[in-house]
Amino acid sequence: MPNHIFIREKIKNFKKKIIVSSDKSISIRSVLLASQAVGISEISNLLESEDVMNALKMIKKLGVNYIKQGGKYKIQGFGLNGFNLKKNIVINAGNSGTLARLILGLLVRSKHKIKLIGDKSLSKRDFYRVIKPLKLLGVNIESNNNLLPIKISGTDFLRPIIYDENIGSAQVKSCIMLSALNTPGLTIINSKKSRNHTELMLKFLKYPIEIRSSKKIDKILIRGQKQFEAFKYKIPGDISSAAFFIVLTLLTERSQIIIKNVNVNKTRIGILTILNKMGAGIILKNKKIYNGEEIADIFVKSKKELNGIDCPSKLNSSAIDEFLIIFLVAAKAKGISKFKDLGEMNKKESKRLDIGIKFLRLIGIKVERIKNDIKIYGNPKLNLSKNYEIKNFLKDHRIFFLSCIAALTLGGNWKINDKNSANTSFPNFLKILKTMGAKIS
């Protein structure tokens, strides 16, 4: 079956209610925490994407069994450090940086050396940011110059640490928190603000964790070696998946959409803040709290005019996965949009900042760059008619999604490669587009 699609015309106006894929970040965390709980946890609406399936395969290889029954995943945990580890185990994180970095935090007491590998894209990503704190704990780690493959062997003599996490990386923070579960005493993390799903899940599990928040820093205190019971959890929709349909609606005349039951955690909705500053008028309806997470329906209407933005860099961490699609809005907005300190984009599945700039120039948008700051010169009359081909960018699902939305809103004749990358986070992406009237072959 070919791994490319063709889009040859814009989508026509629509009025739809949709449900997007389940939250990938919470899905992975729920699987990993269920593997450490005492008893059988039940997870419903689990995202069945490659990244999450790799998490399930990984815990099974580490001795934790699961079954799917009645649409729910039941995971049999044996408590902290309950993995049944054998010699010469190799675990594969596939394309997922979240899975790779978080699982290392759960292996800090492994009695045998475990080898962690990933796909071509993940094998190019730097792991020093988690290797450093894990070595401070006393864990033995061998790596390929801070790249995969990594070999980790734990110790029974872990020492709690005080660690300053200055990147604003939820993966680093979460890796340390998960390692703290098996570490005696009090672990303290002074973390730059980033998504907080791990903290909220541990609170939901009644784990002894305390968070002291200031304007820029969260001080996280965790007492280790406290068992927690199995749990039930229903995964909400993913704002990162919703983002593409939000922009599709904004840029398609006389259209509106309601995206149901989406996680709108304040550490994840930078895209909504940014787009509303540009004049999007996005509304959240039916808000509720579920296990500490904020859930809502997202209501969006198309806009005849959107304005450029001087984007505050304090919003970067809460929109880091959505900047590619935000750039597309900036391309159609009136005026110049400015974005600063976006270097973290180049540490994702591909060098997204570099590729995003290349993409904008491909569709005729002027972009100026100084280091990790960019200016995008918007063109509200942007309309395409040429032939465009988007190649395979290291299996980066967000490049694929961006290309589809650009084709459907700007016109032109597009061949978009790497269709299978959608399976990383949003297997139903193309199916939903087609139900909305998109013509894709």
C-alpha positions in Angstrom: 0.0 0.0 0.0 1.5 3.4 -0.9 2.8 5.5 1.9 1.7 8.8 0.4 -1.5 10.8 -0.3 -2.7 13.4 -2.8 -4.7 16.5 -2.0 -5.8 18.5 -5.1 -8.4 20.8 -3.8 -9.4 22.8 -0.7 -11.9 21.5 1.8 -15.4 23.0 1.4 -17.1 24.8 4.3 -18.3 22.5 7.1 -20.2 22.5 10.4 -19.1 19.5 12.5 -18.8 17.9 15.9 -15.8 15.5 16.2 -13.9 13.5 18.8 -10.1 13.5 18.3 -7.6 10.9 19.4 -6.9 10.3 23.1 -4.2 12.2 24.8 -0.8 10.5 24.0 1.1 12.0 27.0 -1.5 10.7 29.5 -1.9 7.4 27.7 1.8 6.6 28.0 2.0 7.8 31.7 -1.1 5.7 32.6 0.5 2.5 31.2 3.8 3.1 33.0 2.2 4.0 36.3 -0.2 1.0 36.1 2.9 -1.2 35.7 4.0 0.0 39.1 0.7 -0.1 40.9 -0.5 -2.9 43.2 -3.3 -4.9 41.5 -5.1 -4.6 38.2 -5.6 -1.2 36.7 -8.2 -0.5 34.1 -7.6 2.2 31.4 -10.3 3.1 29.0 -10.1 5.2 25.8 -6.4 4.4 25.7 -4.8 5.9 22.5 -4.1 2.9 20.3 -1.2 4.6 18.4 2.3 3.2 17.8 3.9 5.1 20.7 1.3 3.8 23.2 1.4 0.2 21.8 5.2 0.3 22.2 4.6 1.3 25.9 2.4 -1.8 26.4 4.9 -4.1 24.6 7.7 -2.6 26.7 6.0 -3.3 30.1 5.1 -6.8 28.9 8.8 -7.5 28.1 9.6 -6.3 31.6 7.3 -8.9 33.1 4.0 -7.0 33.5 1.0 -8.6 31.7 -2.1 -6.9 30.2 -5.2 -7.8 28.3 -7.8 -5.8 26.3 -11.3 -6.6 27.5 -14.5 -4.8 26.5 -12.5 -1.8 25.2 -10.5 -1.4 28.3 -6.9 -2.3 28.9 -6.3 -4.2 32.2 -2.7 -4.1 33.5 -1.5 -6.4 36.3 1.0 -4.4 38.4 3.1 -5.9 41.2 4.1 -2.6 42.9 7.2 -0.5 42.8 10.2 -2.2 41.3 7.8 -5.1 40.4 9.3 -5.7 37.0 10.3 -9.4 36.5 13.6 -8.7 34.8 15.6 -11.2 32.9 19.1 -11.0 31.5 19.8 -9.5 28.1 16.5 -7.7 27.7 16.2 -5.2 24.9 13.3 -2.8 24.9 12.3 -0.6 22.0 10.7 2.8 22.4 10.1 3.2 18.7 9.6 6.9 17.8 8.6 8.0 21.3 10.9 10.3 23.3 8.4 10.4 26.1 8.4 6.6 26.5 12.2 6.3 26.2 13.0 8.9 28.8 10.2 8.0 31.3 11.0 4.2 31.2 14.6 5.0 32.3 13.2 6.5 35.5 11.4 3.2 36.3 14.6 1.1 35.7 16.8 2.7 38.4 16.7 -0.5 40.5 17.0 -3.0 37.7 19.2 -5.9 38.8 20.2 -6.7 35.2 21.5 -4.5 32.4 18.7 -3.5 30.1 19.3 -2.1 26.6 17.0 0.6 25.3 16.7 1.2 21.5 14.5 3.3 19.2 13.9 4.1 15.6 16.1 6.1 13.3 14.5 9.4 14.4 14.7 8.7 18.2 18.3 7.5 17.8 19.3 11.0 16.7 17.8 12.7 19.8 20.0 13.7 22.8 19.5 11.8 26.1 22.0 13.7 28.2 19.2 15.6 29.8 18.0 12.4 31.5 21.4 10.6 31.8 22.8 13.4 34.0 20.2 13.2 36.8 20.0 9.4 36.7 23.8 9.2 37.2 23.5 11.6 40.2 21.1 9.0 41.7 23.8 6.4 41.4 22.5 4.6 38.3 25.0 3.1 35.8 24.3 4.2 32.3 26.2 3.5 29.1 25.3 5.4 25.9 26.5 6.1 22.4 27.7 9.7 23.1 24.4 10.4 24.9 22.4 8.8 22.0 20.6 5.5 21.8 21.2 2.7 22.3 21.5 3.1 26.1 22.3 0.3 28.6 21.0 0.9 32.1 21.7 -1.1 35.2 20.2 0.0 38.5 21.3 -0.1 42.1 19.8 -0.8 45.5 21.7 2.1 46.9 19.9 5.0 45.2 20.4 8.4 46.8 17.8 11.2 46.7 18.8 14.3 44.8 17.9 18.0 44.6 17.8 18.8 40.9 17.4 22.0 39.0 15.5 21.3 35.7 16.1 24.5 33.7 15.0 23.4 30.2 11.2 23.3 30.8 11.1 19.6 29.8 8.2 17.6 31.2 10.1 14.4 30.0 13.1 15.2 32.2 11.0 16.2 35.2 8.9 13.1 34.8 11.9 10.8 34.5 13.2 12.1 37.8 9.8 11.8 39.4 9.4 8.2 38.3 13.0 7.4 39.6 12.0 9.0 42.9 9.3 6.4 43.4 12.0 3.8 44.0 14.4 6.1 45.8 14.4 6.3 49.6 14.0 9.7 51.2 13.0 13.0 49.7 13.7 13.9 46.1 13.4 17.6 45.2 13.0 19.0 41.7 13.1 22.7 41.0 11.5 22.6 37.6 10.9 25.3 35.0 7.2 25.3 34.1 6.2 22.5 31.7 3.2 20.1 31.3 2.3 18.6 34.6 0.4 15.3 33.8 2.8 13.2 35.9 2.3 15.3 38.9 -1.5 15.3 38.5 -1.6 11.5 38.0 0.5 10.9 41.1 -1.8 13.2 43.1 -4.8 11.3 41.8 -3.1 8.1 43.0 -2.7 9.7 46.4 1.1 9.4 46.2 3.0 11.6 48.7 4.0 14.4 46.3 4.0 18.1 47.1 4.2 20.9 44.6 5.1 24.4 45.6 4.5 26.8 42.7 6.0 30.2 42.0 5.7 32.3 38.9 8.4 30.5 36.9 9.4 27.4 39.0 7.5 24.4 40.4 9.3 22.9 43.4 8.3 19.2 43.5 9.0 17.1 46.6 8.5 13.3 46.4 9.0 10.8 49.2 10.0 7.5 47.7 9.2 3.8 48.2 5.5 4.3 49.0 3.3 1.7 47.3 0.0 2.8 45.5 -3.1 0.9 44.5 -4.3 0.0 41.1 -6.6 2.5 39.5 -9.3 3.2 36.8 -8.7 6.0 34.3 -10.5 7.2 31.2 -8.2 9.1 28.8 -9.5 12.5 27.5 -8.9 13.9 24.0 -5.5 15.3 23.0 -5.1 19.1 22.5 -2.2 18.4 20.2 -4.5 16.4 17.8 -7.3 19.0 18.2 -4.9 21.8 17.1 -5.0 20.7 13.5 -8.8 20.8 13.3 -8.8 24.2 15.1 -6.6 25.7 12.4 -8.5 23.9 9.6 -11.6 25.6 10.8 -10.1 29.0 11.3 -8.7 29.1 7.8 -11.8 27.6 6.0 -14.5 30.1 5.2 -18.0 29.8 6.7 -17.0 26.8 8.9 -17.3 25.8 12.5 -16.4 22.9 14.7 -17.0 21.5 18.2 -14.2 19.2 19.4 -15.6 17.1 22.2 -14.0 16.2 25.5 -10.4 17.5 25.1 -7.8 17.8 27.8 -7.3 21.6 28.3 -4.7 21.4 31.1 -3.3 24.9 31.5 0.2 23.6 30.8 -1.0 22.4 27.3 -3.2 25.2 25.9 -0.5 27.6 24.8 -2.0 27.2 21.3 -5.4 28.5 22.4 -3.8 31.5 24.1 -1.7 32.3 21.1 -4.5 31.9 18.5 -6.9 34.0 20.6 -4.3 36.8 20.8 -4.3 36.6 17.0 -8.1 37.1 17.0 -9.3 33.5 16.8 -12.1 33.8 19.4 -11.9 30.1 20.4 -14.3 29.2 23.3 -14.2 26.4 25.8 -17.5 24.9 26.8 -18.7 22.3 29.3 -15.6 22.6 31.4 -15.0 20.0 34.1 -12.2 18.5 36.3 -11.4 14.8 35.9 -8.7 13.3 38.2 -7.1 16.7 38.4 -7.1 17.3 34.6 -9.3 20.0 33.0 -11.6 18.8 30.2 -13.7 20.8 27.9 -15.4 21.0 24.4 -13.5 23.4 22.1 -15.7 25.6 19.9 -14.1 27.3 16.8 -15.5 29.4 14.0 -13.7 30.5 10.8 -12.2 34.0 10.8 -12.1 36.4 7.9 -9.1 38.2 9.5 -6.4 37.1 11.9 -3.6 39.3 13.2 0.1 38.7 13.6 1.5 38.2 17.1 4.6 39.1 19.1 4.5 35.8 20.9 5.7 35.9 24.6 8.4 33.2 25.0 6.7 32.2 28.4 4.1 30.4 26.2 6.7 28.3 24.4 6.6 25.2 26.7 2.8 25.1 26.7 2.7 25.2 22.8 5.9 23.4 21.9 4.2 20.6 19.9 1.9 23.0 18.2 4.2 25.7 16.8 4.3 24.1 13.3 0.5 24.6 12.9 0.7 28.0 14.6 3.2 29.0 11.9 0.6 28.2 9.3 -1.9 30.6 10.9 0.9 33.3 11.1 1.4 32.8 7.3 -2.2 33.8 6.7 -2.4 36.5 9.3 -2.2 40.2 8.7 1.2 41.7 9.7 4.4 40.2 11.1 4.5 37.5 13.7 7.5 37.1 16.0 8.5 34.0 17.9 11.5 33.8 20.2 13.7 31.1 21.8 12.3 28.2 19.8 15.5 26.0 19.9 13.6 23.2 21.8 11.6 22.6 18.5 14.8 21.2 17.0 15.0 18.6 19.7 11.8 16.8 18.7 11.2 14.0 16.2 12.8 16.1 13.5 14.4 19.5 13.5 11.0 21.1 13.5 12.1 24.7 13.6 14.3 24.2 10.6 11.7 22.3 8.7 8.9 24.8 9.7 10.9 27.7 8.1 11.6 25.6 5.0 7.9 24.8 4.7 6.9 28.4 5.0 9.3 29.5 2.3 8.1 26.6 0.1 4.6 28.1 0.2 5.9 31.6 -0.6 6.1 33.2 2.9 8.9 35.4 3.8 10.7 34.3 7.0 13.6 35.9 8.8 15.6 34.0 11.4 18.2 35.0 13.9 19.4 31.9 15.8 16.2 30.5 17.4 14.0 33.7 16.9 11.9 34.1 13.7 9.7 36.6 12.0 6.9 35.4 9.7 5.6 38.0 7.2 1.9 37.1 6.9 -0.1 37.2 3.7 -3.9 37.1 4.2 -4.4 36.6 0.5 -2.2 33.5 0.3 -3.7 31.1 -2.2 -1.7 28.3 -3.8 -2.0 26.7 -7.2 1.4 25.0 -7.9 2.5 21.4 -7.4 4.0 20.6 -4.0 5.7 17.5 -2.6 6.4 17.0 1.0 9.1 14.3 1.6 9.5 11.9 4.5 10.9 13.9 7.5 12.2 11.2 9.8 8.6 9.9 10.4 7.5 13.1 12.0 3.8 12.9 12.3 3.3 16.6 12.9 5.0 17.5 9.5 2.5 15.2 7.8 -0.5 16.7 9.7 0.7 20.3 8.9 1.1 19.5 5.2 -2.5 18.1 5.0 -4.0 21.2 6.7 -2.0 23.5 4.5 -3.2 21.7 1.3 -6.8 21.8 2.5 -6.8 25.5 3.3 -4.4 27.0 0.8 -5.1 25.0 -2.3 -2.5 23.7 -4.8 -1.8 20.1 -5.9 0.0 18.3 -3.1 1.7 14.9 -2.8 2.4 14.3 0.9 4.7 11.4 1.8 4.9 9.3 5.0 1.2 8.8 5.5 2.0 6.0 8.0 3.6 8.5 10.4 0.0 9.4 11.5 0.0 6.1 13.4 2.5 7.5 15.9 -0.1 9.7 17.5 -3.4 9.9 15.5 -4.3 6.9 13.5 -7.8 8.2 12.6 -6.6 11.6 11.4 -7.3 11.1 7.7 -10.5 9.2 8.4 -11.9 12.2 10.3 -10.8 14.6 7.6 -12.7 12.6 5.0 -15.9 12.6 7.2 -15.6 16.4 7.1 -15.6 16.5 3.3 -11.8 16.5 2.6 -11.0 14.8 -0.8 -7.9 12.7 -0.2 -6.6 10.0 -2.5 
